[in-house]
Amino acid sequence: MTRILFPGFDPDTVDFSDPALPPAMTAEKIRAGMAVALKQFADRGWEADVRYIRPDEPLHRQWRRRQRAIALLQDGAPSVAHSVLVL
């Protein structure tokens, strides 16, 4: 099975007052767009993992927290390998 890693900024951390962003953009619209993309991936038989990045927190801390959560969920199973990285 094709597994996709789909990282991006946490929509709650985006500064929507930035003029470079489309007018009226919101965190809810970003999440809705992600839901559409994830459904399209699933319809193709792909499994996608969304990983939100918080720019106000160092990546190494986010990574360690994620690894601990995965270990708890998988009960010690090996980590998952991804076939594709979408940026």
PyMOL Python script that loads the backbone (N, CA, C, O; Angstrom):
from pymol import cmd

cmd.read_pdbstr("""\
ATOM      1  N   MET A   1       0.840  -1.179   0.000  1.00  0.00           N
ATOM      2  CA  MET A   1       0.000   0.000   0.000  1.00  0.00           C
ATOM      3  C   MET A   1       0.888   1.246   0.000  1.00  0.00           C
ATOM      4  O   MET A   1       1.917   1.291   0.674  1.00  0.00           O
ATOM      5  N   THR A   2       0.478   2.236  -0.754  1.00  0.00           N
ATOM      6  CA  THR A   2       1.205   3.495  -0.792  1.00  0.00           C
ATOM      7  C   THR A   2       0.830   4.326   0.429  1.00  0.00           C
ATOM      8  O   THR A   2      -0.346   4.558   0.706  1.00  0.00           O
ATOM      9  N   ARG A   3       1.852   4.769   1.148  1.00  0.00           N
ATOM     10  CA  ARG A   3       1.654   5.629   2.320  1.00  0.00           C
ATOM     11  C   ARG A   3       2.253   6.990   2.024  1.00  0.00           C
ATOM     12  O   ARG A   3       3.376   7.099   1.531  1.00  0.00           O
ATOM     13  N   ILE A   4       1.492   8.016   2.329  1.00  0.00           N
ATOM     14  CA  ILE A   4       1.888   9.388   2.032  1.00  0.00           C
ATOM     15  C   ILE A   4       2.060  10.150   3.335  1.00  0.00           C
ATOM     16  O   ILE A   4       1.195  10.102   4.209  1.00  0.00           O
ATOM     17  N   LEU A   5       3.176  10.852   3.461  1.00  0.00           N
ATOM     18  CA  LEU A   5       3.400  11.759   4.583  1.00  0.00           C
ATOM     19  C   LEU A   5       3.089  13.164   4.076  1.00  0.00           C
ATOM     20  O   LEU A   5       3.686  13.622   3.102  1.00  0.00           O
ATOM     21  N   PHE A   6       2.168  13.837   4.727  1.00  0.00           N
ATOM     22  CA  PHE A   6       1.654  15.125   4.269  1.00  0.00           C
ATOM     23  C   PHE A   6       1.843  16.156   5.377  1.00  0.00           C
ATOM     24  O   PHE A   6       0.907  16.421   6.132  1.00  0.00           O
ATOM     25  N   PRO A   7       3.054  16.754   5.493  1.00  0.00           N
ATOM     26  CA  PRO A   7       3.295  17.728   6.560  1.00  0.00           C
ATOM     27  C   PRO A   7       2.829  19.130   6.166  1.00  0.00           C
ATOM     28  O   PRO A   7       2.730  19.452   4.982  1.00  0.00           O
ATOM     29  N   GLY A   8       2.551  19.942   7.155  1.00  0.00           N
ATOM     30  CA  GLY A   8       2.194  21.334   6.901  1.00  0.00           C
ATOM     31  C   GLY A   8       2.058  22.077   8.213  1.00  0.00           C
ATOM     32  O   GLY A   8       2.019  21.474   9.285  1.00  0.00           O
ATOM     33  N   PHE A   9       1.986  23.397   8.114  1.00  0.00           N
ATOM     34  CA  PHE A   9       1.827  24.195   9.321  1.00  0.00           C
ATOM     35  C   PHE A   9       0.455  23.946   9.935  1.00  0.00           C
ATOM     36  O   PHE A   9      -0.542  23.793   9.229  1.00  0.00           O
ATOM     37  N   ASP A  10       0.425  23.910  11.241  1.00  0.00           N
ATOM     38  CA  ASP A  10      -0.833  23.784  11.970  1.00  0.00           C
ATOM     39  C   ASP A  10      -1.685  25.001  11.610  1.00  0.00           C
ATOM     40  O   ASP A  10      -1.250  26.133  11.824  1.00  0.00           O
ATOM     41  N   PRO A  11      -2.899  24.794  11.062  1.00  0.00           N
ATOM     42  CA  PRO A  11      -3.722  25.936  10.654  1.00  0.00           C
ATOM     43  C   PRO A  11      -3.989  26.933  11.779  1.00  0.00           C
ATOM     44  O   PRO A  11      -4.217  28.113  11.511  1.00  0.00           O
ATOM     45  N   ASP A  12      -3.966  26.481  13.033  1.00  0.00           N
ATOM     46  CA  ASP A  12      -4.199  27.390  14.151  1.00  0.00           C
ATOM     47  C   ASP A  12      -3.028  28.331  14.396  1.00  0.00           C
ATOM     48  O   ASP A  12      -3.160  29.273  15.177  1.00  0.00           O
ATOM     49  N   THR A  13      -1.894  28.107  13.757  1.00  0.00           N
ATOM     50  CA  THR A  13      -0.727  28.963  13.961  1.00  0.00           C
ATOM     51  C   THR A  13      -0.485  29.929  12.806  1.00  0.00           C
ATOM     52  O   THR A  13       0.463  30.714  12.847  1.00  0.00           O
ATOM     53  N   VAL A  14      -1.330  29.884  11.775  1.00  0.00           N
ATOM     54  CA  VAL A  14      -1.140  30.729  10.592  1.00  0.00           C
ATOM     55  C   VAL A  14      -1.647  32.142  10.875  1.00  0.00           C
ATOM     56  O   VAL A  14      -2.705  32.327  11.475  1.00  0.00           O
ATOM     57  N   ASP A  15      -0.876  33.128  10.436  1.00  0.00           N
ATOM     58  CA  ASP A  15      -1.279  34.535  10.573  1.00  0.00           C
ATOM     59  C   ASP A  15      -2.095  34.908   9.335  1.00  0.00           C
ATOM     60  O   ASP A  15      -1.530  35.229   8.289  1.00  0.00           O
ATOM     61  N   PHE A  16      -3.404  34.866   9.454  1.00  0.00           N
ATOM     62  CA  PHE A  16      -4.275  35.115   8.311  1.00  0.00           C
ATOM     63  C   PHE A  16      -4.376  36.589   7.944  1.00  0.00           C
ATOM     64  O   PHE A  16      -5.038  36.936   6.966  1.00  0.00           O
ATOM     65  N   SER A  17      -3.732  37.455   8.709  1.00  0.00           N
ATOM     66  CA  SER A  17      -3.689  38.869   8.330  1.00  0.00           C
ATOM     67  C   SER A  17      -2.579  39.136   7.312  1.00  0.00           C
ATOM     68  O   SER A  17      -2.485  40.241   6.778  1.00  0.00           O
ATOM     69  N   ASP A  18      -1.745  38.145   7.040  1.00  0.00           N
ATOM     70  CA  ASP A  18      -0.664  38.289   6.066  1.00  0.00           C
ATOM     71  C   ASP A  18      -1.269  38.539   4.684  1.00  0.00           C
ATOM     72  O   ASP A  18      -2.068  37.734   4.208  1.00  0.00           O
ATOM     73  N   PRO A  19      -0.895  39.652   4.031  1.00  0.00           N
ATOM     74  CA  PRO A  19      -1.475  39.971   2.720  1.00  0.00           C
ATOM     75  C   PRO A  19      -1.085  38.979   1.618  1.00  0.00           C
ATOM     76  O   PRO A  19      -1.687  38.986   0.544  1.00  0.00           O
ATOM     77  N   ALA A  20      -0.098  38.140   1.867  1.00  0.00           N
ATOM     78  CA  ALA A  20       0.299  37.147   0.865  1.00  0.00           C
ATOM     79  C   ALA A  20      -0.714  35.996   0.778  1.00  0.00           C
ATOM     80  O   ALA A  20      -0.719  35.241  -0.194  1.00  0.00           O
ATOM     81  N   LEU A  21      -1.564  35.870   1.795  1.00  0.00           N
ATOM     82  CA  LEU A  21      -2.576  34.809   1.802  1.00  0.00           C
ATOM     83  C   LEU A  21      -3.852  35.295   1.129  1.00  0.00           C
ATOM     84  O   LEU A  21      -4.143  36.491   1.133  1.00  0.00           O
ATOM     85  N   PRO A  22      -4.612  34.372   0.552  1.00  0.00           N
ATOM     86  CA  PRO A  22      -5.875  34.769  -0.077  1.00  0.00           C
ATOM     87  C   PRO A  22      -6.811  35.428   0.935  1.00  0.00           C
ATOM     88  O   PRO A  22      -6.832  35.038   2.102  1.00  0.00           O
ATOM     89  N   PRO A  23      -7.582  36.420   0.499  1.00  0.00           N
ATOM     90  CA  PRO A  23      -8.531  37.065   1.409  1.00  0.00           C
ATOM     91  C   PRO A  23      -9.551  36.054   1.941  1.00  0.00           C
ATOM     92  O   PRO A  23      -9.947  35.126   1.235  1.00  0.00           O
ATOM     93  N   ALA A  24      -9.959  36.243   3.160  1.00  0.00           N
ATOM     94  CA  ALA A  24     -10.978  35.423   3.825  1.00  0.00           C
ATOM     95  C   ALA A  24     -10.523  33.987   4.094  1.00  0.00           C
ATOM     96  O   ALA A  24     -11.355  33.129   4.390  1.00  0.00           O
ATOM     97  N   MET A  25      -9.240  33.712   3.999  1.00  0.00           N
ATOM     98  CA  MET A  25      -8.737  32.375   4.322  1.00  0.00           C
ATOM     99  C   MET A  25      -8.824  32.176   5.834  1.00  0.00           C
ATOM    100  O   MET A  25      -8.565  33.099   6.607  1.00  0.00           O
ATOM    101  N   THR A  26      -9.192  30.957   6.248  1.00  0.00           N
ATOM    102  CA  THR A  26      -9.322  30.637   7.672  1.00  0.00           C
ATOM    103  C   THR A  26      -8.759  29.245   7.929  1.00  0.00           C
ATOM    104  O   THR A  26      -8.541  28.463   7.003  1.00  0.00           O
ATOM    105  N   ALA A  27      -8.529  28.955   9.197  1.00  0.00           N
ATOM    106  CA  ALA A  27      -8.070  27.615   9.583  1.00  0.00           C
ATOM    107  C   ALA A  27      -9.106  26.567   9.186  1.00  0.00           C
ATOM    108  O   ALA A  27      -8.745  25.464   8.776  1.00  0.00           O
ATOM    109  N   GLU A  28     -10.379  26.899   9.305  1.00  0.00           N
ATOM    110  CA  GLU A  28     -11.443  25.959   8.940  1.00  0.00           C
ATOM    111  C   GLU A  28     -11.395  25.622   7.452  1.00  0.00           C
ATOM    112  O   GLU A  28     -11.601  24.470   7.070  1.00  0.00           O
ATOM    113  N   LYS A  29     -11.124  26.619   6.613  1.00  0.00           N
ATOM    114  CA  LYS A  29     -11.032  26.369   5.167  1.00  0.00           C
ATOM    115  C   LYS A  29      -9.840  25.475   4.841  1.00  0.00           C
ATOM    116  O   LYS A  29      -9.921  24.617   3.963  1.00  0.00           O
ATOM    117  N   ILE A  30      -8.733  25.682   5.554  1.00  0.00           N
ATOM    118  CA  ILE A  30      -7.559  24.827   5.344  1.00  0.00           C
ATOM    119  C   ILE A  30      -7.885  23.393   5.727  1.00  0.00           C
ATOM    120  O   ILE A  30      -7.563  22.462   4.989  1.00  0.00           O
ATOM    121  N   ARG A  31      -8.523  23.213   6.878  1.00  0.00           N
ATOM    122  CA  ARG A  31      -8.895  21.856   7.313  1.00  0.00           C
ATOM    123  C   ARG A  31      -9.869  21.204   6.330  1.00  0.00           C
ATOM    124  O   ARG A  31      -9.760  20.009   6.054  1.00  0.00           O
ATOM    125  N   ALA A  32     -10.813  21.973   5.802  1.00  0.00           N
ATOM    126  CA  ALA A  32     -11.764  21.429   4.826  1.00  0.00           C
ATOM    127  C   ALA A  32     -11.030  20.992   3.557  1.00  0.00           C
ATOM    128  O   ALA A  32     -11.339  19.944   2.988  1.00  0.00           O
ATOM    129  N   GLY A  33     -10.071  21.782   3.120  1.00  0.00           N
ATOM    130  CA  GLY A  33      -9.276  21.409   1.944  1.00  0.00           C
ATOM    131  C   GLY A  33      -8.443  20.163   2.190  1.00  0.00           C
ATOM    132  O   GLY A  33      -8.296  19.323   1.303  1.00  0.00           O
ATOM    133  N   MET A  34      -7.900  20.044   3.391  1.00  0.00           N
ATOM    134  CA  MET A  34      -7.142  18.846   3.747  1.00  0.00           C
ATOM    135  C   MET A  34      -8.049  17.619   3.750  1.00  0.00           C
ATOM    136  O   MET A  34      -7.643  16.543   3.312  1.00  0.00           O
ATOM    137  N   ALA A  35      -9.267  17.781   4.240  1.00  0.00           N
ATOM    138  CA  ALA A  35     -10.220  16.656   4.265  1.00  0.00           C
ATOM    139  C   ALA A  35     -10.521  16.185   2.849  1.00  0.00           C
ATOM    140  O   ALA A  35     -10.617  14.982   2.607  1.00  0.00           O
ATOM    141  N   VAL A  36     -10.671  17.118   1.908  1.00  0.00           N
ATOM    142  CA  VAL A  36     -10.912  16.751   0.505  1.00  0.00           C
ATOM    143  C   VAL A  36      -9.715  15.986  -0.043  1.00  0.00           C
ATOM    144  O   VAL A  36      -9.879  14.950  -0.688  1.00  0.00           O
ATOM    145  N   ALA A  37      -8.514  16.493   0.211  1.00  0.00           N
ATOM    146  CA  ALA A  37      -7.301  15.819  -0.279  1.00  0.00           C
ATOM    147  C   ALA A  37      -7.171  14.417   0.313  1.00  0.00           C
ATOM    148  O   ALA A  37      -6.843  13.471  -0.403  1.00  0.00           O
ATOM    149  N   LEU A  38      -7.425  14.278   1.609  1.00  0.00           N
ATOM    150  CA  LEU A  38      -7.315  12.967   2.255  1.00  0.00           C
ATOM    151  C   LEU A  38      -8.339  11.988   1.695  1.00  0.00           C
ATOM    152  O   LEU A  38      -8.046  10.803   1.537  1.00  0.00           O
ATOM    153  N   LYS A  39      -9.534  12.477   1.396  1.00  0.00           N
ATOM    154  CA  LYS A  39     -10.548  11.605   0.791  1.00  0.00           C
ATOM    155  C   LYS A  39     -10.110  11.159  -0.600  1.00  0.00           C
ATOM    156  O   LYS A  39     -10.295   9.997  -0.963  1.00  0.00           O
ATOM    157  N   GLN A  40      -9.537  12.058  -1.371  1.00  0.00           N
ATOM    158  CA  GLN A  40      -9.048  11.702  -2.710  1.00  0.00           C
ATOM    159  C   GLN A  40      -7.931  10.663  -2.613  1.00  0.00           C
ATOM    160  O   GLN A  40      -7.878   9.729  -3.414  1.00  0.00           O
ATOM    161  N   PHE A  41      -7.051  10.822  -1.646  1.00  0.00           N
ATOM    162  CA  PHE A  41      -5.996   9.827  -1.449  1.00  0.00           C
ATOM    163  C   PHE A  41      -6.617   8.467  -1.130  1.00  0.00           C
ATOM    164  O   PHE A  41      -6.251   7.453  -1.723  1.00  0.00           O
ATOM    165  N   ALA A  42      -7.561   8.458  -0.186  1.00  0.00           N
ATOM    166  CA  ALA A  42      -8.204   7.205   0.224  1.00  0.00           C
ATOM    167  C   ALA A  42      -8.942   6.556  -0.942  1.00  0.00           C
ATOM    168  O   ALA A  42      -8.924   5.334  -1.089  1.00  0.00           O
ATOM    169  N   ASP A  43      -9.590   7.374  -1.772  1.00  0.00           N
ATOM    170  CA  ASP A  43     -10.302   6.840  -2.938  1.00  0.00           C
ATOM    171  C   ASP A  43      -9.353   6.139  -3.911  1.00  0.00           C
ATOM    172  O   ASP A  43      -9.767   5.248  -4.652  1.00  0.00           O
ATOM    173  N   ARG A  44      -8.106   6.535  -3.907  1.00  0.00           N
ATOM    174  CA  ARG A  44      -7.095   5.907  -4.764  1.00  0.00           C
ATOM    175  C   ARG A  44      -6.424   4.711  -4.083  1.00  0.00           C
ATOM    176  O   ARG A  44      -5.572   4.043  -4.670  1.00  0.00           O
ATOM    177  N   GLY A  45      -6.826   4.456  -2.837  1.00  0.00           N
ATOM    178  CA  GLY A  45      -6.237   3.346  -2.104  1.00  0.00           C
ATOM    179  C   GLY A  45      -4.949   3.705  -1.391  1.00  0.00           C
ATOM    180  O   GLY A  45      -4.192   2.823  -0.985  1.00  0.00           O
ATOM    181  N   TRP A  46      -4.696   4.993  -1.239  1.00  0.00           N
ATOM    182  CA  TRP A  46      -3.496   5.453  -0.552  1.00  0.00           C
ATOM    183  C   TRP A  46      -3.838   5.777   0.897  1.00  0.00           C
ATOM    184  O   TRP A  46      -4.951   6.205   1.204  1.00  0.00           O
ATOM    185  N   GLU A  47      -2.879   5.571   1.772  1.00  0.00           N
ATOM    186  CA  GLU A  47      -3.044   5.917   3.176  1.00  0.00           C
ATOM    187  C   GLU A  47      -2.176   7.140   3.467  1.00  0.00           C
ATOM    188  O   GLU A  47      -0.978   7.135   3.186  1.00  0.00           O
ATOM    189  N   ALA A  48      -2.777   8.181   4.028  1.00  0.00           N
ATOM    190  CA  ALA A  48      -2.045   9.428   4.260  1.00  0.00           C
ATOM    191  C   ALA A  48      -1.969   9.746   5.746  1.00  0.00           C
ATOM    192  O   ALA A  48      -2.918   9.531   6.501  1.00  0.00           O
ATOM    193  N   ASP A  49      -0.813  10.265   6.142  1.00  0.00           N
ATOM    194  CA  ASP A  49      -0.589  10.729   7.513  1.00  0.00           C
ATOM    195  C   ASP A  49      -0.328  12.226   7.463  1.00  0.00           C
ATOM    196  O   ASP A  49       0.665  12.669   6.886  1.00  0.00           O
ATOM    197  N   VAL A  50      -1.214  13.001   8.064  1.00  0.00           N
ATOM    198  CA  VAL A  50      -1.031  14.449   8.145  1.00  0.00           C
ATOM    199  C   VAL A  50      -0.237  14.752   9.402  1.00  0.00           C
ATOM    200  O   VAL A  50      -0.556  14.251  10.479  1.00  0.00           O
ATOM    201  N   ARG A  51       0.784  15.560   9.270  1.00  0.00           N
ATOM    202  CA  ARG A  51       1.603  15.971  10.413  1.00  0.00           C
ATOM    203  C   ARG A  51       1.666  17.492  10.420  1.00  0.00           C
ATOM    204  O   ARG A  51       2.298  18.105   9.559  1.00  0.00           O
ATOM    205  N   TYR A  52       1.004  18.090  11.400  1.00  0.00           N
ATOM    206  CA  TYR A  52       1.034  19.543  11.499  1.00  0.00           C
ATOM    207  C   TYR A  52       2.270  19.988  12.269  1.00  0.00           C
ATOM    208  O   TYR A  52       2.633  19.403  13.290  1.00  0.00           O
ATOM    209  N   ILE A  53       2.898  21.019  11.763  1.00  0.00           N
ATOM    210  CA  ILE A  53       4.100  21.600  12.358  1.00  0.00           C
ATOM    211  C   ILE A  53       3.699  22.906  13.038  1.00  0.00           C
ATOM    212  O   ILE A  53       3.004  23.740  12.456  1.00  0.00           O
ATOM    213  N   ARG A  54       4.144  23.063  14.258  1.00  0.00           N
ATOM    214  CA  ARG A  54       3.890  24.310  14.987  1.00  0.00           C
ATOM    215  C   ARG A  54       5.172  25.141  14.939  1.00  0.00           C
ATOM    216  O   ARG A  54       6.173  24.762  15.547  1.00  0.00           O
ATOM    217  N   PRO A  55       5.156  26.265  14.227  1.00  0.00           N
ATOM    218  CA  PRO A  55       6.383  27.051  14.069  1.00  0.00           C
ATOM    219  C   PRO A  55       6.920  27.635  15.367  1.00  0.00           C
ATOM    220  O   PRO A  55       8.086  28.025  15.432  1.00  0.00           O
ATOM    221  N   ASP A  56       6.084  27.701  16.404  1.00  0.00           N
ATOM    222  CA  ASP A  56       6.538  28.264  17.675  1.00  0.00           C
ATOM    223  C   ASP A  56       7.151  27.212  18.596  1.00  0.00           C
ATOM    224  O   ASP A  56       7.537  27.525  19.722  1.00  0.00           O
ATOM    225  N   GLU A  57       7.244  25.963  18.123  1.00  0.00           N
ATOM    226  CA  GLU A  57       7.828  24.888  18.926  1.00  0.00           C
ATOM    227  C   GLU A  57       8.941  24.219  18.117  1.00  0.00           C
ATOM    228  O   GLU A  57       8.724  23.887  16.952  1.00  0.00           O
ATOM    229  N   PRO A  58      10.120  24.012  18.697  1.00  0.00           N
ATOM    230  CA  PRO A  58      11.214  23.381  17.959  1.00  0.00           C
ATOM    231  C   PRO A  58      10.811  22.012  17.394  1.00  0.00           C
ATOM    232  O   PRO A  58      10.123  21.237  18.059  1.00  0.00           O
ATOM    233  N   LEU A  59      11.240  21.725  16.173  1.00  0.00           N
ATOM    234  CA  LEU A  59      10.861  20.480  15.511  1.00  0.00           C
ATOM    235  C   LEU A  59      11.306  19.246  16.276  1.00  0.00           C
ATOM    236  O   LEU A  59      10.590  18.245  16.293  1.00  0.00           O
ATOM    237  N   HIS A  60      12.481  19.292  16.916  1.00  0.00           N
ATOM    238  CA  HIS A  60      12.938  18.095  17.613  1.00  0.00           C
ATOM    239  C   HIS A  60      11.991  17.732  18.763  1.00  0.00           C
ATOM    240  O   HIS A  60      11.811  16.552  19.064  1.00  0.00           O
ATOM    241  N   ARG A  61      11.393  18.725  19.398  1.00  0.00           N
ATOM    242  CA  ARG A  61      10.417  18.432  20.462  1.00  0.00           C
ATOM    243  C   ARG A  61       9.142  17.842  19.875  1.00  0.00           C
ATOM    244  O   ARG A  61       8.575  16.901  20.430  1.00  0.00           O
ATOM    245  N   GLN A  62       8.687  18.399  18.743  1.00  0.00           N
ATOM    246  CA  GLN A  62       7.491  17.873  18.093  1.00  0.00           C
ATOM    247  C   GLN A  62       7.720  16.429  17.652  1.00  0.00           C
ATOM    248  O   GLN A  62       6.841  15.580  17.796  1.00  0.00           O
ATOM    249  N   TRP A  63       8.910  16.162  17.114  1.00  0.00           N
ATOM    250  CA  TRP A  63       9.228  14.817  16.628  1.00  0.00           C
ATOM    251  C   TRP A  63       9.239  13.804  17.770  1.00  0.00           C
ATOM    252  O   TRP A  63       8.678  12.715  17.649  1.00  0.00           O
ATOM    253  N   ARG A  64       9.879  14.170  18.879  1.00  0.00           N
ATOM    254  CA  ARG A  64       9.926  13.247  20.026  1.00  0.00           C
ATOM    255  C   ARG A  64       8.527  12.966  20.565  1.00  0.00           C
ATOM    256  O   ARG A  64       8.210  11.823  20.894  1.00  0.00           O
ATOM    257  N   ARG A  65       7.685  14.002  20.660  1.00  0.00           N
ATOM    258  CA  ARG A  65       6.316  13.818  21.143  1.00  0.00           C
ATOM    259  C   ARG A  65       5.546  12.894  20.200  1.00  0.00           C
ATOM    260  O   ARG A  65       4.798  12.028  20.653  1.00  0.00           O
ATOM    261  N   ARG A  66       5.728  13.077  18.887  1.00  0.00           N
ATOM    262  CA  ARG A  66       5.056  12.237  17.899  1.00  0.00           C
ATOM    263  C   ARG A  66       5.530  10.793  18.016  1.00  0.00           C
ATOM    264  O   ARG A  66       4.719   9.868  17.967  1.00  0.00           O
ATOM    265  N   GLN A  67       6.839  10.593  18.172  1.00  0.00           N
ATOM    266  CA  GLN A  67       7.378   9.239  18.276  1.00  0.00           C
ATOM    267  C   GLN A  67       6.840   8.525  19.515  1.00  0.00           C
ATOM    268  O   GLN A  67       6.530   7.336  19.456  1.00  0.00           O
ATOM    269  N   ARG A  68       6.729   9.238  20.632  1.00  0.00           N
ATOM    270  CA  ARG A  68       6.172   8.643  21.847  1.00  0.00           C
ATOM    271  C   ARG A  68       4.715   8.250  21.635  1.00  0.00           C
ATOM    272  O   ARG A  68       4.288   7.183  22.076  1.00  0.00           O
ATOM    273  N   ALA A  69       3.955   9.101  20.964  1.00  0.00           N
ATOM    274  CA  ALA A  69       2.539   8.803  20.705  1.00  0.00           C
ATOM    275  C   ALA A  69       2.401   7.587  19.801  1.00  0.00           C
ATOM    276  O   ALA A  69       1.550   6.731  20.043  1.00  0.00           O
ATOM    277  N   ILE A  70       3.220   7.498  18.768  1.00  0.00           N
ATOM    278  CA  ILE A  70       3.164   6.349  17.855  1.00  0.00           C
ATOM    279  C   ILE A  70       3.514   5.070  18.607  1.00  0.00           C
ATOM    280  O   ILE A  70       2.857   4.044  18.431  1.00  0.00           O
ATOM    281  N   ALA A  71       4.538   5.129  19.435  1.00  0.00           N
ATOM    282  CA  ALA A  71       4.944   3.942  20.188  1.00  0.00           C
ATOM    283  C   ALA A  71       3.807   3.456  21.088  1.00  0.00           C
ATOM    284  O   ALA A  71       3.585   2.252  21.220  1.00  0.00           O
ATOM    285  N   LEU A  72       3.092   4.390  21.704  1.00  0.00           N
ATOM    286  CA  LEU A  72       1.966   3.998  22.560  1.00  0.00           C
ATOM    287  C   LEU A  72       0.840   3.375  21.743  1.00  0.00           C
ATOM    288  O   LEU A  72       0.238   2.384  22.155  1.00  0.00           O
ATOM    289  N   LEU A  73       0.560   3.963  20.581  1.00  0.00           N
ATOM    290  CA  LEU A  73      -0.529   3.459  19.744  1.00  0.00           C
ATOM    291  C   LEU A  73      -0.194   2.100  19.135  1.00  0.00           C
ATOM    292  O   LEU A  73      -1.062   1.236  19.008  1.00  0.00           O
ATOM    293  N   GLN A  74       1.070   1.919  18.760  1.00  0.00           N
ATOM    294  CA  GLN A  74       1.465   0.679  18.085  1.00  0.00           C
ATOM    295  C   GLN A  74       1.938  -0.387  19.054  1.00  0.00           C
ATOM    296  O   GLN A  74       2.242  -1.509  18.649  1.00  0.00           O
ATOM    297  N   ASP A  75       2.002  -0.046  20.319  1.00  0.00           N
ATOM    298  CA  ASP A  75       2.415  -1.000  21.345  1.00  0.00           C
ATOM    299  C   ASP A  75       3.772  -1.620  21.004  1.00  0.00           C
ATOM    300  O   ASP A  75       3.943  -2.838  21.060  1.00  0.00           O
ATOM    301  N   GLY A  76       4.721  -0.771  20.655  1.00  0.00           N
ATOM    302  CA  GLY A  76       6.067  -1.253  20.400  1.00  0.00           C
ATOM    303  C   GLY A  76       6.335  -1.731  18.986  1.00  0.00           C
ATOM    304  O   GLY A  76       7.448  -2.170  18.696  1.00  0.00           O
ATOM    305  N   ALA A  77       5.348  -1.662  18.087  1.00  0.00           N
ATOM    306  CA  ALA A  77       5.570  -2.077  16.698  1.00  0.00           C
ATOM    307  C   ALA A  77       6.541  -1.112  16.027  1.00  0.00           C
ATOM    308  O   ALA A  77       6.646   0.043  16.440  1.00  0.00           O
ATOM    309  N   PRO A  78       7.255  -1.573  14.991  1.00  0.00           N
ATOM    310  CA  PRO A  78       8.205  -0.686  14.315  1.00  0.00           C
ATOM    311  C   PRO A  78       7.497   0.511  13.675  1.00  0.00           C
ATOM    312  O   PRO A  78       6.311   0.445  13.352  1.00  0.00           O
ATOM    313  N   SER A  79       8.237   1.594  13.499  1.00  0.00           N
ATOM    314  CA  SER A  79       7.651   2.794  12.904  1.00  0.00           C
ATOM    315  C   SER A  79       7.272   2.537  11.444  1.00  0.00           C
ATOM    316  O   SER A  79       7.796   1.624  10.805  1.00  0.00           O
ATOM    317  N   VAL A  80       6.372   3.342  10.940  1.00  0.00           N
ATOM    318  CA  VAL A  80       5.817   3.181   9.602  1.00  0.00           C
ATOM    319  C   VAL A  80       6.708   3.871   8.581  1.00  0.00           C
ATOM    320  O   VAL A  80       7.192   4.975   8.828  1.00  0.00           O
ATOM    321  N   ALA A  81       6.929   3.239   7.449  1.00  0.00           N
ATOM    322  CA  ALA A  81       7.687   3.836   6.350  1.00  0.00           C
ATOM    323  C   ALA A  81       6.700   4.449   5.357  1.00  0.00           C
ATOM    324  O   ALA A  81       5.666   3.852   5.056  1.00  0.00           O
ATOM    325  N   HIS A  82       7.017   5.627   4.854  1.00  0.00           N
ATOM    326  CA  HIS A  82       6.166   6.311   3.885  1.00  0.00           C
ATOM    327  C   HIS A  82       6.771   6.161   2.495  1.00  0.00           C
ATOM    328  O   HIS A  82       7.992   6.145   2.337  1.00  0.00           O
ATOM    329  N   SER A  83       5.901   6.051   1.487  1.00  0.00           N
ATOM    330  CA  SER A  83       6.330   5.931   0.101  1.00  0.00           C
ATOM    331  C   SER A  83       6.519   7.289  -0.555  1.00  0.00           C
ATOM    332  O   SER A  83       7.343   7.436  -1.457  1.00  0.00           O
ATOM    333  N   VAL A  84       5.742   8.303  -0.097  1.00  0.00           N
ATOM    334  CA  VAL A  84       5.703   9.603  -0.736  1.00  0.00           C
ATOM    335  C   VAL A  84       5.682  10.695   0.330  1.00  0.00           C
ATOM    336  O   VAL A  84       5.071  10.535   1.387  1.00  0.00           O
ATOM    337  N   LEU A  85       6.353  11.802   0.040  1.00  0.00           N
ATOM    338  CA  LEU A  85       6.302  12.990   0.887  1.00  0.00           C
ATOM    339  C   LEU A  85       5.680  14.114   0.067  1.00  0.00           C
ATOM    340  O   LEU A  85       6.214  14.469  -0.984  1.00  0.00           O
ATOM    341  N   VAL A  86       4.561  14.685   0.521  1.00  0.00           N
ATOM    342  CA  VAL A  86       3.893  15.759  -0.185  1.00  0.00           C
ATOM    343  C   VAL A  86       4.170  17.039   0.559  1.00  0.00           C
ATOM    344  O   VAL A  86       3.871  17.146   1.749  1.00  0.00           O
ATOM    345  N   LEU A  87       4.742  18.024  -0.131  1.00  0.00           N
ATOM    346  CA  LEU A  87       5.018  19.321   0.477  1.00  0.00           C
ATOM    347  C   LEU A  87       4.151  20.382  -0.157  1.00  0.00           C
ATOM    348  O   LEU A  87       4.234  21.551   0.218  1.00  0.00           O
TER     349      LEU A  87
END
""", "prot")
cmd.dss("prot")
cmd.show_as("cartoon", "prot")
cmd.util.cbc("prot")
cmd.orient("prot")
